Each structure stands twice: as C-alpha cells, then as structure tokens.
Amino acid sequence: MKRFVLILFSCIIGLSLCAQQVTGFTYKLDNGINVKMEKAWSRVWVQQTQTNFASNEQPQSVVVNVRVMGELTKGHTFKLTSAGKDIKLKDAAPGTYDLRVTSSLAGKPGNIVTNISGVVVKPKMKTTVNVTIYDYQINIEESPLSSKGLASYDFKINRYRGNNDQTYNQAQPVFYAKGSKEKAINTDEPSGKNSGKIKPGTYDVLVNIEIPGFNQKVWLENFAMKADVSYRVTINMNSGEIMYGGTVRDVTKLHLYPAGTADKVQGGGKPDRIAEFLVCEPPTVKFPCMPGTFDVLLNIGNGKKYEWRKGIIVRTGTVAVVK
C-alpha cells in the first residue's frame, strides 16, 4: 500500500507592522499532485520584531520560529536572499530581505515552499520572524482493488486526528479532465456523494467540503488514477469543534465573528451575514471550526433576542463549549 500526504496551504496572510508578507508558495508531492485552495480556512500568520541582543546570547541577525497547528510538517529549512543572492541568517547586514521557508511533509516525500518578503534587519539588532501555519492535511492511500479496469475512490473528512465524524462536513469530489475545469466528468459507477469508480486517467479533482455556512473548495490537480486501484482520500482539517452548552433557554443558532466584534457593535447586536465567520445550527451539536478566538452571538428564539459571548477560544483537537 502506498500512502501520500498533502499539506494544503492558502495565501491568506496576517501582516505585522513591518509589512512583511507571503508573496507566494508552492507545494508538490513526489507523485505529481499539485494542490490549490479556492476557499478554505487555512491561514498563514507572519510577524517580525527587532530587539537588542541580550548580553549572554550569540548574535544572529535573523531568527526564524515556525509554529504549526495540528498534523502537518516534520521540519523546516530557511533561506535568506537579497536580489537573488543567498545571505547567511547569522550575519546579515542591515537591509531588507526575502525569506524562503521550506517545510517537509510529515508523511510521504514532498514539501511546501513559502516565500516571505520585507524581512528587515537593523544595525546591531536581532530580527525575529514568527511564522504560524494552520492548514489541512490530505492523506491518499493507494491499494489494489479489482474493479473491472476502473479506479475506485472514497473521500472522507477528519475534523482532527482521530475524529472522523462526517456530520456537517461532507466531502464531495468532482472530476475534471487535466487542465480543463469548464466541464465536469461523470463518474462511471457512483456509489454516493463521496465514493465511486471512474475510468483510469489523470484528473483535476475539486473537493467540495460541505460545511453549513462555510462550504469549502480544495483542488487536487494532476491526480493520476490507475485501473484496479483504490484511492482513499482523507482530509484532516486540523480543526477544533464548537457547540453551545449553557443554560440560556431557546438558543437556536450560534453566529461566530472575529474577536473584538462585540465591543465594536456594542449592545445585543444582530446577525451580520457579511461579517460572520460561521453559523452553527442546531447549536447543541459539535461543529468543526477553525482554531482561533471568536465572539459568539447567541440567537435566542429565532431572532427574538441576542446575547454576546466574548473571547471564545477554539483549539485544534478540542471542543469549545459556549455557555
């Protein structure tokens, strides 16, 4: 059995005061699959700071710290450049640089390359670049399976490692000819939304992740599928979960917003479809949710009343209970 692991990486960026940013990324498995995120929760946050060297530390111009949420990578290497020339992180002269972070996948061979611009080095100071990555992991397992010359497929969602609850997060693949995304290809023997059989070939596969209030789209391009081979694709969202567990009667929905929203709008507030991140209905069921801090608006009695719950923290692999 072969097992390939993909890391899904989107270009939604947190900027620091020094205006460094992610200018691009590439990733490709050794089996040739490319991944593109059309809509997803994945994020990259980048922040840099400049500080004086401590008296007891060995001076180094640029220090890079990478934090990864969930099951993604196993190691990173860094390359600092200026006008295409490699510069040592230890003794970079004052100036502005580009930084390349190469992240090795935790599974089969492959990596992610993230390019960051605007890394500033000041005279006699240390620049610390903190990179935080939240992204999905996709496991593709291949195994022989007699299917009368067809390729078999099955797509599933893991909210996080060990949690394969499919409620409110169905995965639905749509197949296109390689390089042609205008017209979908009908599968030969569909057996449900997420499984079936298709003729051998190389496809661009759009995976629709059906989450109420935030449906997502992930492309697996150049996906080569062979005859009489089974492909089990599992998307690990590395998410947390959220649910209502308080004592307020008749709570019908949870509306999630970025932290700080409650203070901006003040009062009881009301739902804002443009600003809200996610809607959970029914509220007492566990919904998958991106890690982060949220202000949650309780919808009581289908709009009769609203109450805020501020600063609800969602972590990868845990359940956040709103009370």
C-alpha angles and dihedrals in degrees: 000000000000121000124195125187125205128191114210113217128185130193101234105129141198110216125209128210090269091061097235111160145177106261097181148333138205132191133173134167121229087246089065102252116144122198128211126179115217095171127356146126095254116127142182119205119193126185132167132193135184120218138166117262114261115242093244100045131093107246116249122169098214128026119184123201120187123195119188125194115220129337108343123108142013103206148352139218126197135213125187117201141180120194088344094307121121115242126193113246090217099064109015113160120237110286145087120293145181119239126206119200115194113195120194116218118247091229132037121354117300139094147206121237116203121189119206123187132195101045104163124206117194128196114280092353137111119238114208117196114196116195120188119190127195114177147135127267121214121201117198116191120191123199135159115266125167105235105156092266096314129116117240125217138186126179124199138171127230112193087203135336109311095009112102098164106150096192111122093356110074120167116220119182123207119193127218132177111265109277094006117094099163100089127033121226119234113235117237099231114013113189098181142327094298107029143048144101133287139180115274113266146104115286143178102230122202111203112202111201105202108212114157108248095011114046111182137208127211124178123212102191126194092019106172112206121190133206117269093008125122119220116199110189118191120184112205105199093191085218134146127227134243134197142155117259104158134115101249108119125233098017102166103173143013116220113197123208136170115280111273095035094109092057092048096052095033123193124047094317127195134240117289110196093196096052101036119102101201141353119214116202123196089030098204092063120088111253124192111249138181114253112260145088119292142179108226123208113208112218105210121195095353095299102332091116140001132206131183128229108193131210101010107177120213117193131188111269097010138094119242110207116203113211 
